[in-house]
Amino acid sequence: MPRLDTRTAVVTAIEKADGQAIWGRAQVPGEETKRKIVAYPTLTGPLAVGDEVLLNVTATMLNLGTGGVDFVMGFSPTPVPHGGESEALREQEHLIKLRYTPLQHAVCAVEMGEGWDDAKTSLEGTPVVACLLHSQLALVAAGIKAARPALKIAYVMTDSAALALGFSTLVVQLKDAGLIDTTLTCGQAFGGDFECVSLPSALLAARHVARAEVIIVAPGPGMAGTGTKFGFSGIEQAWTLDLATKLGGRAIFCLRASSADPRERHRGVSHHSRAVLSLCAHPPEMVTEPFDGAPGLSLLAAKKIQVTSMGRTAAQDPLFFHAASATGTLAACASPTLPL
């Protein structure tokens, strides 16, 4: 049976907040340790110390990889403020995300907004880098910017992992550092600069609305895996690559490889990457050995952005980090000079 664990708690601290997410601490009666919490203000409204909140604690009770964070489901019957948008704008907000759940909410779909042209169905040779893990986003983006700093990069977040873009502290750092320029969320994922109904629309919007010269497609934080051949959420990488090719883009595969993973199936070229390639109808472009991701990794260090994957740093797993950063270099070289 489905499992949903909840607790009532009182907010004891607000540690960080922006328009996307509120991070803090809350105390559950009878527990000694305060819980790390995240709320999405577009869904819950603002939080303050002393508020009583209802937490979803399912993942932490199961010791799953959410970073030990519980999520605020709600705390007050007070309506969430709409932020003072004009009625004309609010009338466009009728695409529902998180559909048929208690947190379903309306957003403006890029497909129905200003700048959308349904006749534009080609990516016009734009490189599309398909990533399997969220951490690869930073490494690819840095590789691109290290090679060609002026290229405009769009990040398309899929809905195979975290659904709220605001959960990613990495995306905030990358945008602040100028390593990605715009974000799009597709499917049930939400919180991007542009909200999209589907991945094809997101790719076309990245090119023709956001004016991107390179597109990176990656899930949000958190990935489901079962150890079986196709039972992992990153398998979507296969159809992302084929879709990019079909739409006239240059499909570039970001390899998952590791020199430090204790699991044999992920050592060297991961079985995840092998499974993805086995399903691709069209062979994508990809970096082959030797991987040289040093320029991108140096840029991240200069920007003081610390990236880990599976808890490991670049020094601990150089193969993983260099492979992804070098993929960014390839994408930068593949980007054509196109009119924007």
N, C-alpha and C positions, 0 to 999 in steps of 0.2 A: 504494500500500500504506500501511497505518497506520504512523505514525512515533512511536516512543517512545525518547527519548534519556535515558540515565541516567549518573550519575557517582558514584563513591565519594568521600567527603570527611570531614574531621575538624572537629567543632564547635570554633570558636575563641572564641565569645562568645555569651552569652545577653543580649539587649538589653531584652526585654519578655516577660512571660509572665503568663497567667491561665488559667482553666479551659478557655477556648475555643481559644487559640492561643499558640504559643511563637515569638517572632521572634528571629533571631540571625544569626550569620555562620559560615561554614564554609570551609575551605581544601581545594581539590581539588589533589592532588599534581601538580606541574608547572605550575600556574597561579600567576601573581603576585598577582592580585586576589582577595580573599576574596569569596565569594558570599553574597548576602542569602538567608536561608532562612526558611521557615515550617513548623512542625510542628503537628499537631492532637493534643493529648495524649490525647484519648479514643480515638484510633486508634493512636498510636505509643507512648504512655506518656511519662513525663518525659524531658527531655534535659538533659545536663550538658556543660560544656566538656571536651573530650577524647574524647567519644563519636564513634565512626565511624558515619557515616550513609550511606544510599543515597538519592541525590537524583534526582527527576524534573526534568530541565533542558530539556525539550522546548520550552516556550514561550520561554525566554530564548535558546535556540539559534536560534530562528526570529525573534527580536526582536519578539515579540508583546507586547500591552499588559497584562502582569501586574505592572507596576511593577518589573521586573527581579528577580523573586523566584523562587527554586527551592523545591520542595516535598519534604519528608522523606517517603520512602516507608516506611522502616523502618530499624532499626539494631541490633536485638538479638533473640535468640530468647526473651528473658524475656517472659512473658505481661504484657499491659497490665493494671494493677490495676483492679479494678471499683469502687473507691472506698468499699467498706464498706456498700453498699446492703443492705437487708434481703432475705431470700430471697423474701418476698412481692412486693417491688418488682421483683426481677430476673426473677421468673416472668412479669411483664407485658412484659418486654423481648424480644418475639419478632417485632416488625415490623422487617424487614431493609431498611436503606438502603444505597446504593451496591451494589445487588444484583448478584451474580455477577461481582464484581471482587475482587481480593485484599484490598481494604479494606472489604468488606461488614461491617456491624455492626448489632447489634440495639438498638432504642430502644423506649420506651413510647409507643404510639400514643394520641393524645388521644381518638380515637374509642372506645377501650376503657377509658378511665380514669374517675376520679371526676369527676362534674359533667357528663358527656356525657349528653344526652337526645336520643334518635333521633327523638322526636316534634317537636322544635323545628327546623323547616325553613324558617323565615322570618327575614330580617335585620331585619324590623320597621322599615323606613325608614332604617336606619343608612347614612350616607354611606360609599361605598367609592371611594377615589381610586385609579385605575389609573395607574401610572407606567411610563414606557418605559425610563428610565435609573436606576441606583442613586443617583446624586447628587440626583435630584429628591426622594428620600425626605426628606432633611434640609430642603429648601426648603419642601416641603408641610407637614411636621410643624411647622416654625417658624411658617409662616403660620397654621396652626390654633391653636397655643398663644398666638400674639400676639393673636389675636382673642378666644379663649375659653380662658384658661389651665387651667381646671379639667377640660376635656374629656379623657377617657381614650382614648389612641391605641394601637392595635395595629398592628404591622408584620407583614405576611405576606410572607415571602420565597419566591419561586418557584424552580424549578430550571432556568431557562433560561440562567443565567450561572454565577457561582461557586456551588458547592454547599455549601460550609462557611460558615455564618454568621460563624464566628470570623475569617474572612479580612477582614471589614469592620471597620476601625478606626473608621469613621464611626458604625456602630451603637453601639459601645461609648460613644463621646462623647455620642450622642443620649440613650442611657439614663442615663448619669451626670448629664447636664444636665436630666433630667426632660422631655425633648421627645418621647420615646416611652416608653410604659409597659410594653409586653410585646411579645414576638416569637414568631412561629409560622413553622415551616419546613415546606413541603409537597412532595410528590413525593419526588424523590431528594435534595433539599436537607435539611441537617441542622444541628442546633446551637441551635435556637430554644428558648424557654421551654416551648413545646408542639411536639411532633412530629406531623405530620398526613399521612395517606395521600394526600389529594387537596386540590385548591384549594377545592371546595365545602365540604368538611369544615373546612378552615382558616378560611374566612369565617364559618361558623356557630360554630365554636369561639371565634373572636375575639369574637363578639357574646355568646354564651351561657355560655362558660366563662371567658374572660378579661374579660368585661363591658366590652368596648370600646364607646365612643360614636362613634368614627370609625375606619375601617380604611383603612390604606394598603397597597396591593399593589405590590411592585416587585421586580425581579430583584436578585440580589446584584451585586457588582462584576464588571465585564467583560462585554462584549456582542459577539456575533458579527454581522458584517454583510458583505454581498457587493456592495453597490451596486445590487442588483436590487430589483424592486418588493416582493416578499414574502420575500426571502432574508435576513431579519435576525431575531434572536431576540426582539426587542421586539414582534414581530407578535402575541405572546400577549396584548398589551394589549386586542385586539379581543374575544377570548372572555372575558377577565376582566370587561370591561364588560357584556357580554351576560349572563354568569353572575350578576353582582351584581343586575342588573335582574330576572332570572328568580327569584332567591331573595328578592325583595322589598326590596332595598336601593336606595339612590339612587346610580346609577352616575355618577361624575365623572371626566372625561377630563383628564389632565395633558398639555398640549400640549408638543411639542418644537419650539421655535422659537429662532432664533439671529440675532444681528446681527453676528457675528464669524467664524462658521465659514468657512474658506477654500473649502470644497466647495459648489458652487452648489446641489446638491440639498438641502442642509441650511440654506441661507440663507432668512430669513423663516420660514414654516411648513415644517418638514422634510418631505421626501417620506415619511419613516417615519410621521409623524402622518397624512398624507393616505392612506397605504395602510391604516393601522389603521381609520380612519373609513369607508373604502370597504367594509370587511368586517363592520362592526357591523350586526347585525340591528335594534337599537333605538338611536335617537339618544341619546347620553349628554349629561349636563349638562357645560358647559365654560365657562371664562372667555373673554370676548371683549375685544378691545382697547377702551380702553387698559388695559394691565396695571399694577397698582400693588401690588408686592410689598414695598414699603419696610418695613412693620411686621415682617414675618417676617425680612427681611434684617437689620434692626436688632437683633432678638432674638438671631439667630445671632452677631452681632458682640459683643453684651453677654455671651453665654455663651462667647466666645472659641473658637467652632467655625469653622474655616476650611474652606469647601467650594469645590472646583473641579470643573469638568466639561470633559472633553477638555483638561485642563491650563489652563483659563481661569477667571479669577475673575469675580465679579459686576461689577467695574469694567470688565473686558475684554469681557464679553458680557452686558450688562444685560438684553437681551430674554429670554434663556434663564432667568436667575435670577428676574426679576420674574414671568414667566409661571407658573413652578412655585410660587413663594411666594403669588401671588395665588390660585392654585388651592386652596391651603390655607385661605385666607380664605373662599372660596366653600364649602368643605367644612364649616368651622366654623359658618357661617350656616345650612347645610342640616341640621345635626345636630339631630334632634328631642329634646325632653325626654321620655325614655322610662324606665320603671321598670327598674332594674337588679337 
